[in-house]
Amino acid sequence: MDKIHHIAIEVKNIQESINWYTSNTECKITYQDDTWALLNYDNISLALVLPNMHPPHIAFEKANAEDYGKLKKHRDGTSSVYINDPSNNSVEILKK
């Protein structure tokens, strides 16, 4: 079975959202900058993204990620490609 790595939701302010999620849920901050953050939970990660900076999306880990297109290296060290599902939702395929 595939693994969902994270779900990315759009927020108005990264720091304000980090403060809210860390105050109201039990998580660890895995990555943070001015345009996005990654919060780690026991079973999944939650990405907080700003409008027009990163698309809201769902990310799957796949061993064959390169089969979906050219992988792009990200500043957090991961490599992935974005594709769209039939309803035009953004899906990120991360190299496992």
Secondary structure, 3 states (H helix, E strand, C coil): CCEEEEEEEECCCHHHHHHHHHHHCCCEEEEECCCEEEEECCCCEEEEECCCCCCCEEEEEECCHHHHCCCEECCCCCEEEEEECCCCCEEEEEEC
